[in-house]
Amino acid sequence: MEHTQMENGRMMTAFVLKEPGIAGWARVPRPQLVPYGAILEPVLAAPCSSDVHTVFGGGSRKAPNLVLGHECVARVLQVGEEVRDFVPGEIVAVPAITPDWRAPGIQEGNFKHASAPFSGHQLGRSQPGVFAEEFLIPDADTTLAKIPDGVSLEQALMCVDVVTTGFTGAEHADIHFGDTVVVLGIGPIGLMAVAGACLLGAARVLAVGSRPACVEMAYRMGADEVLNYRDGDIVRQVMDRTGGVGADSVIVCGGGDDVFAQAIDMVRYGIGTVSNVNYFGGTGNLPFPKFSGGRGMAGKTIHTELAAGGRVRIERIMAMAKYGKIHPELLITHRLTGLDKIEEALYLMKDKPADLIKAAVAINLDR
């Protein structure tokens, strides 16, 4: 009996990837504190499309019973002896992208892939994620983000992944004042790409999507027109609205493999930029259209980007919410309570009911 109690003390409940295509609950070891790290408990968490891809979309092989999740606001439970800026009891934003800031590649500016491909995206991939009773952040001072006064926990939760990813798409689209920008896909990421494009000076934003809740929100985020791919060839719709010239920039935030070629088709020759933050599952190749690619000489720039992360990035984005420049809390359409509701929230993100944009799960909120 004593042995069982000791074992239970070292174990905890977590929502894990059991095997490709199957997620569920398991007992896993509790995290062990490290000198620069912090152990936290989730307070507000959200599954995202990346979790759906990890479970149902294949990709690289993952560790057995990998704890899922990388969108979280959390309470600090313990800090390591080398942690300076955070204390137990503090509620903080946990960036979805957590680079190893001590890797040599950081000094080359390779923040997202410094020590290996996707080394910046560790939570719920190469290290246990946040959908558990407790989780570890190995380097607290460089990773965890202070939530400013006046920023709600829901705003902070949306900033840790959704806002920074959408803004990454906009930042790499080379947007100038007066530009026409197309955003392909208006799920949560695309909606924040719309907002980011407007903040960067786009005069005209054409968003592409069909779900009513997302269409309505796209207008609220600043879209001038929402085009429905079900109404006809989306490239032709964009070319018709741009006098046959094409958009100055295209931000790819959703869709299947065909959207990559569509983006190249609809962006301007010579100075057009395609910025992709969309995840393309599986293997093989993405199509590159020879004709609209100028048979390799169109002068069109393509960026393929993982979201930016880290403490400074997320604190700066939360400042945008503090001063009313963005309202990311509007993206939350479904609210659940209890760690056990993570599974339901994941399936909401997988099934995408018509009224869904984002689901948030409150955990340990009143403690």
N, C-alpha and C positions, 0 to 999 in steps of 0.2 A: 504493500500500500504506500509506504514511504517512497519507494522507488518511483511509483506511478505519479505521485504528486510532484516529485522533483522533475520528472520527464515533462509533465504538463507545464511546469513553470518555464521550461526551456523552449516550449513549442507554442505556436499561435495559429489562429485561423487566417487564411488568406485565399484570395480568388486567383486561381492559377491556370496556366495553359497545361492541361494534362497530356495532350498529344495534338498533332495538327487537326484542327476542326472541332476540338472538344475542350471547353473551359469548364471549370467547376471549383468547388471548395476543397481545401486540403489543410492538413496540419503540417506546418513547416517550421524550421528553426527560427527562433527570434534573432534579430540582428545583434551583432557584437560591436560595441563602441570602439572607435579608432581615435587616435590622438587629435586629428583635425576635423573629425566628423561629429554628426549629431544624430540621435535617434529621435524620431518624431512619430506622432499618431495623426492620422488623417482627420480633418475637421470638415472639409468640403471637397468632394472629388467628382471627377467626370470621366467616364469612358469616352474615347474619341474614335474616329475612323481608323486611326493607326492601330488601336487595340483590336478592332474588327479585322484589319488586315493580318495582324499577328496570329489571331486565332483561326480565321477562315480563309486567308488569302495565300497561304504558302509562304515562300520566302526562305531565308536562311534557317538552318536548324537551330532550335532553342534548347536550353537546358531543361531537364525533366522538372516538372512542377514549377516552372518559372512564374513568379508572382507578377501579375499584369499591372498596368496602370502607370501613367506619367503626368496626369493633370490633377493638381492637388493644392489646397491650402491646408496647413498642418500646424499642430502644436508641438513645440520643442519639449521633449521629455528629459533628455540627457545631452550634455555636450562633452567633447573630449578636452583633454588638458591643454591643448594648443588653441582652442577656439577663443576668440577675443570678442566678437561682436554680437553673440546671441546667448540667451540665458533660458533655462527651463521655464516653461509656462508661457513663453512668447508665441504668438500665432504669426506665421510667416507664409509667404508665397514660395512654392517650390517650382522652379522652372522645369519645364519638360525637357529642355536641352541642358545637359549637365556635363560640359567638357571637362577633361582632366587638364586643369589650367597649369599643371606642373610638367606636362609633356613637352619635350623640346620643339615639336611641331607648332606649338602655340607661338613661338618666337618668329615663325614664318608667316603668321597671320592665318594659319590653317585651323581656325577655331572649331570647326565642325568635324574634321576628320584627322585630328592631330596625330594620334598614335595608331590608328587603324581606320578603315572605312566605317563611317557612322559611329566613331568613338564618342562623339558628342551626344549621341542619342542612346544613353545607357539604361535609363530607367525603364523597366519592363521589357528589356531586350537582352542586354548582357549582364545586368545586375537586377536584383529583385526590385519590383515596382512598388507602387504606393497603395495597392488594393489589399491591405493587410492591417492587422491590429497595430503594428509598428513597422517602420522602415528606416533604413540608414541612408544618410547622405554623407559620403566619405569626406567631403571638404566643405564644411558649412560656410565659412567666411567668404569664399569665392562663389558660392552657389546660391544659398538661400537669400531671399529678397525681403527687405523690410516693407511692410504694408504702410503707406502714408496715412496720416489722419485724414478722414473724409473719404477714404476709398473703402467700399463695402467688400465683404468677403466674396460675394458673387462677382464683383468687378475684378478682384484680384485673381479669382479662379480662371476667368476667361482670358486674362492677360498672360498666364503662364505658358499657353500653347496657342490658342486660337488667334489671339491678336498678334503675337509675335510672328506666327507663321504667315498670316495674311499680309502683315506689314513687310515681311521679308520678300514676298512676291512682288509687292509694289516697289520696294526699294531697288530691286534688281531689274526693274522694267525701264529704267532710265527715263522717268517721266519728267517732262518740262511743263512750265506754265502754258496753258492753252492746248495741251495735247488731247487727242482722242484715244481712249483706253478701252479695251475689251477685257472683261473678266469672264473666263470660261468656267462655269460651275459656281453656284451660289449657295453651297452649304456654309457652315460656320466660317471656314477659312476664306472662302470666296467673298463672303459678306464683309469680312474685315479687310480684304484686299480692295474692295470697293471703297471703304472708308479711307484706307491708306492712300489710294490713288487720288482721291479728292484732296486730302491733306497735302499731298505733294504737288498739287497744282493742275491736275487734269481738268480741262474745261468740260469735257464730255465723257461720260462713262456709260458704255453699253455692257450690260450684264446679261449672261446667258444662263437660263434655268427655267424650271417649270413648276416646282412645287409651290402652291399658293402662299404658304407661310413664308417661304424664302423670297418669293417675288415681292411680297409686301415689305419685308424687311430690307430688301435691296434698295427700294426707293427711300426708305428711312435712312439708310446709310449713305445715300447720295447718288444713286444711279439715276441717270436721265431717261433711260429706256431699258426695259427688260425684254430680251428676245427669247422666244421659245423655239428650241430646235425641232419640235414637233410641227411647227408651221412651215417647214421647208428647209432647204439646205442652209446651214448656219453661215457658211462662208459667203454665199450669195447674199444673204440678208445683211451681213456686215459691209460687203463691197457696195451694195446698193445704197447704204446709208452714208458711205464715205466717198461717193462720187467715183467709185472704181479704184480709188487710190489705196485703200486699206487703213488700218489703225496704226497710230504711232507706236503703240505698245499693246501686247496681249499678255495677260497674266493667266496661266493655266492652274486652276485650283480644283479640278474635278473632271471626271469622265474617263472613258476607256482609251485604248491605245490610239484610236483615230483622232482624238482631240489634239495630239501633238502635231500631226500633219495639218490639221485645220488651222492651228495657230500660225504655222509658217505660211499657209495659204493667204491668211487675212491680214498679215502685218506688212507694212510698207517696205518697198525696195529701198536699199541704200542706207536708211537710218532707223529702220524698225527694229524693235527688240521684243523677243519672246522670253518671258520669265516663268519658269515652271516650278511650282511647289507641290505638284500633284504626285501621288504615289502610283506607279505602274507596277502591278503585281506580276508574278511569274517570270519566265525567262524569254529568250528570243530577242527580237529587235523592234524598235519603234520606227514607224515609216517616216521617211524624209522625201517629200515630193520634189522631184527633179525640176518640174517646170516652174512652180512658184518659188523654188529655191534657186532660181536662175541657173539651173544646171551646175550648182555649186558656187555661183558667183553673184548671188543676189545682194550681198552686203547686209544680210539680216543677222542680228546678234542673238544668240541663244544662251540663256543662263538656266542651269538646273541646280536648284538650291534646297538644302535642308534649312529649317528654321534657325534663326539666331537665338542664343540663350545666354545663360549666366546671370549673375546678380545685377550687374550694372544695367544690362539691357532691360530686364524685367522691371527694375525700379524706375527707369526712365519711362517705360510704357505705362506703368501705373500712375505716374505723374500726369500723363495725358488724360487719364480718367479723373484724377483729382480735380483738374482744372476744366473739366467739361468738354474737352476736345473730342473724346470718344465716349460711347455709352455701351460697352460690351455686355453689360448685364441684360440688355434687351434680347440677347441671343438665347437665354435660358427660358425654355418653354415648358419643361417638365421638371418637377421637384419631388424627390423621394427622400426618405429618411431611414437610416440604418445601414450598417456595413453590408447586411444581407441583401440590400436592394441593388448592389453593384451589378449583379447578374442581370436583373431586369433592365437596368439602364444600358448595359452592353447590347442587349437584344433590341432595345429601342433604336440604338444607333445603327444596328445592322439592318433592321427592317424598315426604318425611316417612315413612320406613319406621316400622313399628310400635314399634321399640325406640329411636327417636331422640327426644332432647329438644334437645341442642345438640351441634354438632361444633366442635372446636378444632384448629387446624393449628399445629404447632411449626415455626418458621423461625429459623435463626441462633441457636438456643437455646444451643448449646455454645461460641459464639465468645467 
